[in-house]
């Protein structure tokens, strides 16, 4: 029965695109809430909790196979109260039950399926579950009746088991603070990354291979500190191979979520906002470190994709785009040779076939069956310059011919049915994207990037606050909701600091300080240190967790450690620096065990170790000498600095937030730079070269 004929379930009233995708399932889904738990208690039924997200390929596979199937739905509705959760909308719930899954199974992923008691305590965890049993994996048709029978016959044993599982996990995640980490930890992290580095294709693990840009951030800082060329090689080789691979959309730009192979060629095709933000930032920093145009081209491509396809009319950024079209993964992005030749001239077709490694049998294998489909992913096995040399043609000519052909292919692709877009706006991911656009403006001087960052910040600050002036997590179709998490606060504060340093609008610095105060008040653990993922007055789950490992994206705690250090230096507030030290100690036991798993933490630690620079520019904001100083300053990779602008005149507002700037005024009417290094101040200068000497660049 098609959804147009079926009565919708309770998800029809939700805002999440992922939940709405399941609103016409025959499964009687409930959203997370008291109504579902009350029903489970009254009917003495276990709860089947299914967590996923709209751009998750295997979530779609399981939904189509089982949740849209009448037979599976009948069994589920009889045995369970069924709850659907969008992990992007409710990361607090996802974090708790993903921890459960990882501890119970030793692994985790999405779709995430938990079976638990009406009091939220789990006794079964799984990821993708097929409809029918195959090999050694039990299918839904066998699993559901079996659990229903066990729940009835061995109810007390199940309840006891769930209590023990929950208590055990609570004990495992309760950590006492350790000693401060020493400087040698940075070298240890580097050695671990060196040992795990893929010398053939770049990156730091075997397939599936994720970009993990925070490892790039750390290696750039390690290179800056040590001068070790191997660290920069790892950065460049990884970024160059990612750019050439199929993980990069060579027509429309942007990066897919991860590569299923070692060579960065075959991606899972969903595009996530957080990946665009972090990857763009990595290329921006690599460009500042090396000046190589490839990195600028890559970063601007990503930023352009986000502006074109993921920016809302109100200024926020959408979550991402799906991998599938009509149930086929990658259908929007793949090409057969007939399609290529129908769009391009014979000469262009031959060039594109050679450049992007296309073949009649196709280079894309369907993951489920492992068979080639006759379709091709566009990827570069070697740079266009190499192809030009082989053909005896100037490289600029080849590049121009490739660009013309790509534009034709993109125009043809735009006529295809697009993947679904998840158009909700999340505070945390928007914060990451604000950082990318703010840094893009600083590196490339493009006003549209500064405008995009400011528009997004204004949108969040005006629309994602509750009536009691607390930050909210999600916005869609005019409605903001769900209390903000640690990531929302940390990533937004970080973005606002970068935005202040890009355009020097003081309201963004003030907003960052205000949010930081709120964050400390409601999320800080006064006993063991560190920030809980949820606020002290958020919904009570089976345990209150802290996220601190840097996984696909950095943790809120690691980003906030750097925020605290930056705010401490901007405002000369030693208490914030002390708090950053406490934050590092809170997780030092884990960091010492595997430093390379905490590279964003170690980037913050690197900032704390110094040398760290406090740079104040005093003068007229729009004057030519101020612009020249800023242009030179931003041309270099100087990660461990804070930048403050002090307008000329008596007691401008910045002097209320950073009182030390009161007497830092322009000399003889010229834009003047005041540089302090590790709490020691140099004499002011109006000369750019002198400033660069002070900054050791």
N, C-alpha and C positions, 0 to 999 in steps of 0.2 A: 504493500500500500504506500503510495507516495505521500510526502509530507503535506501536500495540499488537501488531502482527504482525511488526515489523521488529526485528532485533537491534540494540541500541544501539551507538553508537560509544564511544570512550574518554572522551567528555565526561560520560558518565553518572556518573562517579566524582567530578566536580567539585562545588564549593559554589556557584559563581556561578549565579544564576537565568538570566542571559543564556546562559551555556554550556549549562546544562541544557535551555534551549529548543531547542538544536541537537543534543541527544544522540541523537535518532532520525532525523536527516537521513540520506539515503543517501550524502552526502559523508562520507568516512572521516576525520572531524576528529580531530586530536590537540590536547590542551592544550599550551601553551608549555612546553617542557622538553627534556631531553637525548634522550629516546626518539625524538622527532620529528626532531631534528637528526641523530641517529645513523642513522636510516633514510634520510634524504635523502643523507647522505654515502655510505652503502653502496650505494644504488641510483642514485647520481649524478642526483638529481632536484632541480629547483628547488622552492622552498617558496612556497605560496600562503598568505599571512598575511592573515586577515580580522579586523578590529577593529571592534567596535561596542558597544552597551550596550542593556539590556533595554527602556528606554523610548523608544528611537530609532525613529521611524516608518519612515524609509526603510531602516533595517536590516531591519525586518520585511518590507517590500516585496521587497527583494532576496532575503531568505531564502525567502520563499514562492515567488517567481518562479524562482529558480535553485537554491538549496541544497536545496530539497525536491523538485526535479525529477530524475527518474531519469536522463534523458539528459545533463543538465549534470553531475550527480554522476559518471556513468561517465567522462566526459571528464576531469574534475578528478582523480579517483582514479588515472587512467592517467598523467596528465602530471605531477602534483605530489604532494608531501607537504603536506597541508592542516592549517593551525594556526588555531584560533579563540582570540581574546583578548577579554576584557571590559575595556574601557578604564577603567572605574571601579575595577576590581580591580587592574589593572596599569597605572597611569598612567605609570610609567617607560617601558614599552614603547611605549605610545601616544604619549608626547611625542617619543620618538626618531623614530618612523616618520611621525608627523604633520609633523614638521619636514622629513623627506625629501619627503613629498607636496607640501608648500607650496613647497619650493624647486624641485622637478621640474615642478610644474604651475602654480605661482603662486597656488594656492588649496588649500583643504583642507576636510574635513568627514567625517561618518560616514554610512554605512559607509565605512571606510577599508580599501582592498585593496592590498596590496604583494606583488609577486613578487620573490623574492630568492634568492641562492645559498645553499647549505647552510651557509656561513659568515656568514649574516645580512646580506649586503651586497645592497642593492636595485638592480634594474635596470628595474622598472616600478612605477608608482603610479597609483592611481585611486580614485574614491569609488564612488558608485552605478554599477553596470554592469548594463544590461538583459540579459535572457536572449537576445533576438534583436537584431541590429543595427537601429537606426532613426535616421533623419536622418544625422548625421555621427558617431554614437556606435557603436563596435563592441560587439556583444553577446558574452555568454559563449560561445555556441555557435561563434562564429568566432574569438574571442580565444584560447581555450584551445588548440585545435589549432595555431594559428599560432605561439604561444609554444613549444609542445612541439616543433614543427618547427625553429624557430630555435635552441632550446637544443641540439638534436642536431646541426644542420648548422653552426652558428656559435658553438660553445661557448666557444672561446677569446676571441672578440670580446666575448661577453656577460660573461665573467668579468673581462676587462680593463675593460669599461665600468663594471661594478659597483664595481671597485676605484677607478676615477677619480671616480665619483659620490660614493662614501663619503669619499674623501680631500678632495674639493672641499667637501663639507658640513662636514667636521671643521675645515677652514681657515676657513670662513665663520662658524662659531659660536665660534671662539676670539677673544675680544676682550680688548684690553688696557684697563686702568683709565684713566679720564680725570680731568680736573680737577673740583674741587668745583663743584656747581651754585649759582648765585647767586639772590638773592631775586626777580629779575625773571622767573625761570622760572614763578613762580606766576601772574603777570599774563599771561604768554604762553599758559599753559594755559587760563586763563579766556577769553582772546580767541578761541582756537581753538574752545572749546566754544560760545561765543556765535555764532561764524560757522557752526557746524554744527547749531545748534539749530533744531528744527522749530517755527516760530512758530505754525503752525496746530494741531498736535496734540501738541506736546511730544516729548521724546526727542532723540537726537543723531545719527541716521542715517536713511537711507531704508529701506524694507522690504528684507529682514526686519528688524524692529525689536526689539532686545533691551533689557531693563530697565537693565543695567549700573549697579547701585546705587552702585558706588564713585565714579562721576561725581557722583552726588548728594552723597555724603559730602564730596567735595572742594569742591563748590560751596557747601555749607553752611559749611565752614571758611573758604573765601574770603570769603563774605558776613560771617562773624563778624569776620574780620580787616579787611575794607575798608569794610563798611557799604554796599556796592553793592547797591541794591534789585533790579537786574536779575538778579543771581545767585540771589537768593531766588525771584524770579519763575520762573526756569527750573526750579528745584526744584519749586515748588508746581504749576506748570502741567503738568509731566511726571507727578508723582504723582497729581494729580487726574484726568488723562486716562487713566492706567493703571487707576486705580480704577474709572472708569466703563466702560472698554472690556471687550471679550470676553476679553481676556487674564486678567482677574480672574474667578474663579468666583463668581458672584453668589449662588448657593445654598449651596454648601458651603465657600466661601472658599478661600484659597490662590490662587497665580498659576501660569498655564501658562508654558511656557519662553520663548516669544517670539511676536511677532505677525507674520503673513505680509504684513500691509498697514501703511500709514503711520498708520492711525487707532487702532491697538491693538485692533481689533475681532475679527479672525479669527486665532486662535492656532494653533500646533501644540500639541496638547492635553496632552502629557506634563507632569507636575508633578515638579520636581526639588527635593530637599531644600535644596540650596545656594541656589536661587532664593528659597525661603521664608525662609531665614535672612537673606540679604542684603537682600531687599525689606522684610521686617519691620523690620530695623534702620534702613533708610532712613526708613520711616514713623515710627518711634519718635523718631529725631533731628529729623525735621520737626515732630513734635508738641512736642518740647521747645523748638524754636526759635520756634514760632508759637502754641502753645496751642490750635490748631484741632482740634475734636473729630473731624473726618473722618479725620485721620491716626491718631488713637487707635483709631478704629473699624476702620480698615484693618489696623493692626498687630495688634490683638487678634483680628481675624478670622483672620489668618494663623497666629498662635500657637495659636489654638483648633483650627484644622485640623490642625496638626502634632501637637498633644496627642491629638486624636481618632483620626487616621488613619495617622500616621507614627511613633508612639512604640511601641517594643517593651516587652514586659512587664519586661524586665531594665533598662530605662531608656535604652537607646540609641535612635537615630533611623534609620528605614529610608530608603533612597536616594530612592525616588520611586514614582510611579504612571505606568502606560503611557498612551499616547495612544489606543490602539486597543481595541476590543472586537470579537471575531469578525472581525478583519481590517478593520473600519471605523473610520477615525479620527474621534474625537469622538462616537461613538455614545452614550456614557454621558451626555454633556453637552447634546446637541441635542434640540430639541422641535419637533413640529408642532402646529398649532393644535387639532387633534382631541385630542391628548394633554393640552394645557392645559385645554381645556373639560371633559375627563373628570375632572379633579382639582379644578377650581375652580368656584365659582358663576359665573353669567353676568356679574355685576357685577365679580367678581374677575378673570375672564378678560379682560374689556374693559380693566380698569386695567393688568393685567400686559402685555397686548398693546401698549398705548400707552406704558407706562413703559419697556419693554425692547425696543421696536422690532421686534415680531414681525409676520410677514405670511404669507398663505396660501401664496405661492410659496416662502417661506423666504428667509433672508438669508445662508445658508451655501452657499458654492460648493465643490464637490469639487475639490481641487487638481489632480488628474491630468487631469480632463476639463474643468474650468472651467465646470461646469454647476451651476445651483441644484438642490438636492435636495428642496426642500419642507420642510426642517428649519431651525430657527432657533437662533442663538447669542443668549443674553441679554446685552444691553449697554445702557448708558444714554447717550443723546445729549445729555441735559441733566439737571440735578439735579432730584430730587423736589420741591424747593421751587418751582422754576419751573413744574412741572406743577400743583402745588397752586394757585399764583397764577392760572394759566390756567383752572382749574376753579372758582376762587372758594371753595376749601376750605382750612381751616388746614393748614399743612405738617405739623404733628405728626399730624394725623388721616390724611393721605395716607401718611406714613411707617409708621404703625401698620398700616394696611390692606395696604401692600406687604409688611411683615414677616410678617403672618399668612399671606398668599398664598405667600410664599417658603417658609415652614415646611411648608406643605402640599405644595408642589412638591418640596422636598427629601425629605420622607417618601416620596413616590411614586418619586423617583429612586433612593432607597436600596433599593428593591425590584428595580431593574434589575441585570443582571449587571455587576459592577464591572470596571474595568480591572485588569490584572495589577499586582501590587505587587512591586517589587524589594526584598526584605526583608533584604538584606545591610546591615550597619552599617559605615560608613567613618569612620575617625578624623578625617580632615580636615573632612569635611562636618559631622560631629557637633560639632567644635570651633566652626564657624561658627554652628551652632544654639545652642550653649551661650552664645555672645555675645548672640544675639538674645533668648533667655529672660532672661539676666542683666540686659540693658539694659531689657527689658520690665518686669521687677520694679522696677528703679530708677525708671522713668518712671511706672508705674501703681500700684505698691505691692501687686500681686497676689502673695500667697505661693506660689500654684501655679506661677508662672513660676520663682521662685527654686528651688523643689523640683525642677522639671523639669530645670533647668540643673545642679543638684547631683547628681541621680540619673544624668544622662548622664556627667558628669565622673567620678563614682565608678565607673560601669560601665567606661569607657575605662581608667581608672587601675588597675582591678583585673583586667580581662579581656584587654586588648590589649597585653600585654607578653610578650616571649619569655622562655625560661628564663634567658637571660643579661641580662635586665633591659633589653631594647631595645624601643622602641615598635613596634607592628605596625599594619598598615593596614586589614585587613578582618576582620570577624567575621560568621559565619553558622552557625546550627544548632549552637551550642556549640563551634565551632572558630574560633580566631583564627589568622591567618596573614598572610604577605607582609610583608617588611620595610617599615617606615615611610619615607615620602618627606619632602621638605622641606615640602610642604603639610601633612602630618600634624603635624609638629612646630610649624610656625609658627601654624597655625590653632588647634591645641589650646592652645598657650601663650597666645595672644590670648584664647581663651575662658576659660582659668583666671584670667587677670588680671582680666577683667570679672567673673567669678564671685567672686573675692576682694573686689572693690570693692562688690559687691552685698550679700554676707552676712558678710564679714570673717572667714571661716574660714581660719586661717593655713595649713592644710595645702594649700590650693589655690595660695597664693603660693609655698610651698616646692616644690610639684610643678612649677610654672612655672619656677622657678630651676633645678631639677634637669634638666628637659627642655632648657632653654636651654643649659646646660653641655654636655649630650650632643650637641645640635644643632651647636654650635660645634666640638666635637671631631671629629665624623665627616662634616660636610657643608661646612665652610668651605674656600674655596680660598685657601691661604696665599700664592699667587703673585699672582693678579689680583684677589682679593677676591670677595665674593659667595658664595652658597650653591649648591652643585650640587643637582640634584633628587634624586639618590640618594646613599647613604652611601658612604664610602671602601671598605667591605667588602661592598657589595651586588653582585648579579649583574652581570657585565661584559657590556655591550651594545656596539654598534659605535662609539658615542661617549658621553661623559658630559656631560650638558647642564645648563645653568642656565635656569630659567624666570624671566623678569623683567617681561614685558609684562602689563598688566592687561587681560584679555580678558573673557569672560563672567563669570569670577570673578577676584579679585585674585591676583597671584602670591605664592608663599610668600616670596620675597625682599622684596616691598614690605610685606607684613604683618609680617615679622620686623624690618624697619627700625624700625617703630613699637614692636614688642615690646622691642627693645633700648633704645630711648629711655625707654620707660615703666619698665622694670626698672632702668635706670640712675638714674632719679629716685627710685624707691621705695627702692632700697638705697644710694643715694649712691655708686655705683660708676662713676667716670669712664672706666674701661676699656671698659665696655659702650657708653658714648656715643661713644668713639673708634671702636669697631667699627661703630656705626651710620653714622658719617661715612665710613668705608672702604666700607661697603656702598653708600652713595649714589654714591661715586666710581666704583665698579666698573661701574655702568651709566649713568654721566652722559652719555656720548656718544650713547646711544640716546635718553635722556630729552630732551636738547637738540634732537634732530632733530624730535620730535613730542611735546611735553609732554603733550598731552591723551590720549595713549595710556598714560600712566603716572600716572593720577590718584591711585591708592592710595599710590604712592611719594611723590607731592607732598603728600598728607595727612600722611604721616610727616615730610616735610621741613618742613611748616608747624608741626608740633609742635616740631621741633628749633629752628626760628627763634624761637618764642615770640611773645608772652609765654606761658610755661608755668608752671602753678601746682602746687606741692607742698602738699597739704592734709592735715594730721594732725588727727584728732579724738581728744581724750583724755577719757576718762570711763567711765561704766558703759554697757555695750552696750544694755541694755534700758530705760534711764532715759528719762523723758519729754523731758528737755532734749536728750539725744543724738538721739532720734527727730525732734524738731523741727528740729534743725540739718540732719540728713540729708534730711528732707522738703523743706526749702527749697533745699538744695544741688542736689537731683536734679530740681527743678522747672525748672531752667534748662539751656540748651544751653551747656555749658562743655567743649568737646572736648579742649582742651589742658591737662588736669590729671591728676594721679595722686592717689588717695585712700587714706589709711592710717588704720587705727584703732588707737589705743594704749590698751589697757585700764588702768584705774587700778591702783595697787599698785606694789610695788618690782620692777623688772626683769622685766616680762612677756616672753614669748618673742619678740615682735616686735622687741624691742630687740637681739636677737642678729642679726637680718637687716637691720634699719635702726637702726644704733647711735645715730644722731642723735635718735631718739625717747626715749632714756633719760631725759632731763631735761624732756621735754615732757609735763608732768603736769597734771591738772585743777587749776584755780584755785578755792580755797574750796569744794571739793567739787562744783563745777559743770562740766558738759561744756564743754570749752575747745577752740577752734580755733586751730591754728598754720598760718599761710599763708606760704609762701616763693614769690617770683616771680623766675624767672631767677636763682636762686642767692642772692637777697637776701631775708632774712626780716623779716616785719612783727612788731609786738608781738602777743602772743596776745590773743584776745578771747572773751568768753562771750556776746556779743551777735550775733544772726543778721544784723541790718542792717549791722553793722560788717564781718562776714565777707563779705557780698555786695558791699560797697564795695571791699574788697581784691581781689575777683575781677572787678571791673568789670562787674557785671551790674545 
